[in-house]
């Protein structure tokens, strides 16, 4: 039996209160928040602990809604929407929802199914002959059910308008696919004559009172939308979609999205059978394309648009959002109506997810174990960030010393991909000298990789060392003759040399 819910408390925190909470929070010598707050109501513990997690994880801003018995009992805003200008997160701030766009579109489609305007099992090809799949007969089998349960066999994303290559037969296994949602979106738009934004307004936003939510950029977002931040806390460019993407372009607030989650838990806007089907496993993750963490996969399934978990606390539905520099998470228990929704404007937003969920609900939280974003306080993550920050703030010599020390202490941490990523973090921060050292170091450790020579060539070019850059790109082509990127850069640099440009 669940304990009685605490007295409802609506608390949208101001920046001043957020700063006070951080100042009063534990320092590194104190017990962790999880240890010191076990006897307190989860919602109140979250208010005290989230600012501490954010501070330690370099998360500039966060917005949260906490639900009990199907109602929002607490909302909170912490930190900065824009750290550079110290603009605070407020009740009205909107965030990128990233993949939390998908369940909203799924709900809209299911409302059409209830009215007899859409068929879950009709081949989409009968509605829209999709040019990007015209080369493969398997495309004729794809249905809405395949899309919503992520069993299309399509990749997550393929950039541009290139042809899509199936990674599995339709219905064979679970495989997360944004491309599947794009195909479904275009089919729905064709049949209805409406844009995704119009569909969202008609089926979801207006009926549920989600006044801050849109699939496209609107003028008020110029001042209301949070600025994304990278892993090091630097602001990055906002994504301002002119046209909607059912898999990724939603902007919303925690309060608005909690209204949507509440509607799912109450079966609002759907007939009971459809609502039940939405939260019934339509695919499992045991044969998922992602092979990590098989123990977690055994507890995870997928319904019509939502991830599903069978945990100690009972069944729950969940989804995450990851736009790189904006990350978010939703977890809800429909049996008792408890849920949490949180949005961040940070690449580190899911690294604090395990700590937040552990305080909110006594459960195993298999989704975040499976996704493996890690914890903000994981020693290997902190070591990698230490190297990056040392290069940026103390220069090449200090960075090299930190790199070699971490490489010795954590031999598996700085592998080829991690080092390449480190180099590009430095490169994007105009730390060309430091990036060049990192890329060159990778060629020593992984001399048979075309990619490391390609990256080294890019940094040499940025440093004006064209002859050396061309030599590295040629090495990359020697190792991988299909590397057209390298061929293109060589042609550009040879032209520069001829023209003196």
N, C-alpha and C positions, 0 to 999 in steps of 0.2 A: 504494500500500500504506500502511495506517495504521501509525504508529509504535507501539512497544510501550506499553501503558498503564503509568503510574507506579505505584509501590507504593501499595496502597490505604490510605486514611487517613480514619478516621471522626473528625470534629472538630465537635462541637456547641459553639459558642463561648459563653462566658459574657459577661455585660454587661461585666465588668472587662476581659476580653480585647478586647472590641469597642472600649471606650474607648481602650485602649492602641494598637490599630491606627489609630484615627482620629488620635491624638496623634502617631503616627509617620508618618502619611501625608503626602503632598506638600502644600505650601501652594500658593497661586495662582501662585507664581513657579517652582515645580518643573515638570519635564516631566510630561506626563500619564501615568497608569498604563499606558495602552496602549503608550506609547513606551518605558518603562523596564523592562517585564517580558516582552519578546517571547521571550526564551530560556527562560523558566521554564514548568513544567507548568501548564496552564490552571487546574486546580483550586486550586493553591496561589496563583496570581496572583489568583484571585477572592477568596480569603480576605483578601488585602492590600488589594484595590481596592474591593470593595463598600462597606465602611464610609466610604470617601472619597466615593464617588458619593452615598451616602445623606446624608452631612453636607451636601454641596453642593446636594442636591435637596430638602432638608427631608422626607426619608422617615424616620419614627420607627422603624419595625421591619421586619425582613425575615427570612424563613426559606427555606432553600434545600436542595435535594438534587441532587447531581451524580452521573451514572451513566456507567460505562464498561463496555463488553462486557456490557451487560444487567444489571449489578449496581450498587447504590448504593455508591460508593467514598468519598463525602464528604457529610456533612450539616453545616449551619451555621446558627446563629441570631445575629442582630445587632440591637442597639438595644432599643427599648422597645415592649412591647405596649400600654402606656398612658403617653404622655409626661407627662401631668399628674401622675400618681403615681409615675412612674419605675419602673414594673413591667417587668422585662426580658422580652424574647422568649426562650423556652426551647425545649427539645426537645418539650415537651408543649403548647405554645401552638397553638391552632387559629385558622385564618383563614377569612374568607369566600372561597369559591371562585368566586362569581359565575357567569359563563358556563362555567367549567370543570365545572359541573354537567352540561352537555349531553353530553359524551363518555361520562360514567359511565352516564347513562341510556341512551344509544345502545347501549353494550355490554350492558347488562341486556336490552334488547329483542332484540338479536342472539342472545343465549343462548336466548331463547324461540323465535326463528326456527329455530335449530339443532335444537331438540327438536320442531319441528313444531307449536308452540303459537301461532305468530304468522306472518303472511304480510306480507312487505314491500310487496307490490303490491295487497293487498286494500284497497278504498276504506274509509277510516275511518268514513265515513257509515253503512256497513253494521253497524258496531259501536256507534257513538254518533252520533245525530243532534244535532249541536252547535248549540245555540240561537243562539249569537252569529254563526253563519253560515247560519242557516235562510233568510235573505232572498236568497241567491245560489246559483244552481244549480251554479256551479263547485265549491262545497264537496263535491259528490258525487264529484268526481274525486280528491280528496286521498288520498294514500297515505303509509305510513310512509317509503317511499323519498323522497318529496317532502320530508318533514319533515327527515330526517337529512341530506339534501344541500342543504337550504335553498333548495328550488325550489317552495315552496308558493304563492308570490305574495302571501303575507300580510305585514303590517307587522311590524316588530320587536316593538313594544308598542303597545297601545291601552289607555288607563287605564280602570279600572273594569270593569263588565260590559257595556260598550257593544257594539253590533254591529261586526264586523270588516269592513273594506273591502279587497277585493283590490287590490293594486298592480300585479299582472301575472297572467296565466293560469297555473294550475298547470303546472309543467314548462317554462315559457317561458324563465326566466332565474334566475340565482342572486340571492337577496335574503335577507339574514340575518333570521331570525324566531324570537323567543322565543315568540310566540303559537302558532306551529306546534307547538312542543314541548309547550306546555300542552294543546293539543287532543289530541296523541298520548298524553300522560300520562293524561288523563281517559278516553280509550278503553281504554288498558291497564288502568287501575284498574277500569273497569267489567267488562271481560272476565275479569280474574283475581279480582276481589273483594278485592284487596289495596290498601293505601295505597302511595304512592310510597316511603315510608320502609321499609315491609315488603319491597317489591320490591328496593330497594337492599340491604337486609340479606341477603336470600336469594340474590340473583344476583351481588353484587359485594363488599360489605363483609366478610361472614363468609368466603366462599371465599378471598379474597385477604388476609385478616388485617388489614383496614383498621379497626382498633378505635377510632380517633379520628374517624371520618367518619360524618356523619349529614346527612340532608336536612331534619331538624327540629331545633329547639333542645332540648337535654337539660340537665339540672341542672348537670352538671360544667362546661358551657360558661360558667356564671356567673363562674367564676374562671379558666378556661383560654382563653377567646376574646379575641383582640386587639381593641382599640378602634379603629374607623376614624378617620382624620384627614384634614382637608381640605388643599387646596393650600398653605395657609399654615402647616400643622402644628398646627392646632387640633383637639382631639378632637371627634368627633361621635357621634351616637347609634348604638348597635349595632342591627343588624337581627336579630331573634330569632324566626324563623319557627315558628309553631305548626303549620302544615301545609306539606307539601313542595311545591316548585316545581321541576320537572325542568330548567328553563332557568336557574335562578338561586339556589336556596336552600342549596346544599351548603356545609357547613363541614368543614374537613379540615386536615391538616398536610402539609408538604412530603414527609415520609417516607412517610406513607400514600399520597399521590397518586403518589409515585414507584413504589410497589408496583403501582399500577394501570397506570402507563406501562410498567413492566417486563412486566406480563401481556400488554399489547398487542403489545410487541415480540417476545415469546415465543409468541404465539398461545395463551396459556393460557386455558382455558375456552371456546374457540371452535374449531369445525372449521376446518381450513386454508383452505378455500374462502371461508368467511365472514370469516375474519380478513383474507384477501387483498382481499376486496370492501370491507372497512372502509377500507382504505388505497389503494383504486383510485379515480381521479377519476370521480365521478358527475356532476359539474357543474364548469364552469370559471367564472372570474370576468371573462372578457372582455366579457360583456354584463351585468356586475353593476350593481345599482341604484346602487352607489357608484361614481362616475366618476373619483375621484381617482387619480392615479399610474398611468397605463396601462402604463408599463414594468413596474411590480411585478406588475400583474394578469396579465401574460403568463406569469408563473412560478408562479401560484397556482391551486389547484383545491380541490374539496371532495369528500371521501369520505363514508362513512356515519358522520357524527358528528365527523369531524376535518377541519381544514384541512390541505392538502397543499402541499408546496413542491418544485419542481425547481430545485436550486441547484448551485453548483460542487462542493460536497462530496457530492452525491448526493441521493436523495429523502429527505424528512423529513416528519413530521406534527407539527402544532402547534395550539395554541388559546390564546386570551387570555381573561382575565376582567376585567370592569370593572363594579364596583358603585358607581362614582363615587369614594367615599372608601376603597375597597379594590380593589387591582388586582394582577393576577398573570399569569404566562405559563409555557407549557410548550413545549419544542421537543425532538424526539427523532429520531434517525437509526436506523431499524430494521435497516439492513444491517450496522452494526457495533455496535449496542446502546448508543450514546452518547446522553445526554440531560441536560437541565437542567429543573428544576422550581423556580420561586420564587414566593413569596407576599409581599405587603406589606399593611400597614394604612394605605395612603396614596393620595391622589388623584394623587400624583406617581410611583406605582410603575411605570408603563410608560414614563415619561420617562427612567428609567435603564436600560430594557430594551436599547436598542441598545448601550450601553457594556458591559453584562454579556455579551450574546451575542457581541460582537466579541472579548472575551477568552476565552470558552468554546470557540468553534468558528470555524474559518476558512471563512466562507461569506458569501453576499450578504445573508442575513436579509431577504428580501423581505416577509415578513408585517408586520414593524414599519414598514417603509418605506410599505407600503400603508395601514396603519391610521393613520399620520401623527399619532402622539402627540407627535412631536418629541423633542428631546434636552433633558435637564435643563440643559445648558450653552449652549443656543441663545440668542443675544443678545436676540432679540425676546421670548422667554419671560422672561428675566431682567429686561428693561425693564418688562414688564407687572407682574411681581411687585414691582418697585421702587415703582411707582406705588401699588399696593395697600397695601404695608407703610408707605409714607410717609403716606398718608391715615390709616391706623390708629394709627400710633405717633407721628406728629408733628403731626397735625391738618389742618384744612381748608386753611389758607394754604399750608403746605408741600406738601400733596398736589396743590393746584391748580398750583403751580409745576412739580412733577414731571410732572404730566399734560401740561401745555402743552409742556414740553421734549421728552417722549417723542413727543407728537403731531407735533412738528416733525421729530424725528430719524427716526421710523418712521411716515410718514403712513398706511400701510396697516394698521398694527398695531391701532390703537384705532378699529375700525369700529363700526357700530351694535351688533352682537351682543356684541362684546368689552366695550364700554362698559356696556351693559346688565348683563352678567354682573358686571362690576366693581362696579356700583351695588348689586347684590344681595349680593355678598360683604360689602360694607360694611354694608348693611342688616341682614344676619343677625348681624353683630357689634355691633349697636345703635349703630353710627356713623351716626345718622340725618341729622345735619347734612351730613356728607361725602357720604352717599349721595344726598341731595337735590340737592347741587351737581352730582354726576355725572349724575343723571337729567335735570336741567334742561339741562346742556350737550349731552346727546344730542338734546333737542328742537330745539336751535339747528342742529345738524348734519343732522338727519333730521326736518324738520318735517312731512313727509307720512306718517310712520309712526305708525299707531295705537298700536303697542306702546310706543313711547317716552313718549307722553303718558299711557298707562295706568300705566307704572312711576313716572313723576313724580308722578302723582296718589296712588299708594300711599305714597310717602315723605312727601308733604305731609300726608296723613291721619295718618301715624304721628307727625308733628311737631305735630299739633293744628290745622293750618291747613285747616279743613274747607271753607270757601268756595272757596279756591284749588284744593283737591283735587277738589271737585265740578266746577269749571270745566274742569280737565284731563281728567277722565273723560268729560265731555261732548264735548270735542275728540276724544278717542279714538273715541267712538261716531260722531261726524261723519265721521271718516276710515274707520271700519269699522263699519257699522250692525249687523253680526252679533256685536259684542263684548258678550256677555251678562255677562261678568265685570264690566265697567265699570258696566253698568246695575244689577247687584246691589249694588255698593259705593255707588252714588249713593243707592239706596233706603235702605240702612243709615244713611248719614250724614244724610239728610234726616229719618229717624226720630229719630236722636240729637238733631238740632237742635230737633225738636218737643217731645221729652220732656225735653231737658236732660241726657240720659244720656251 
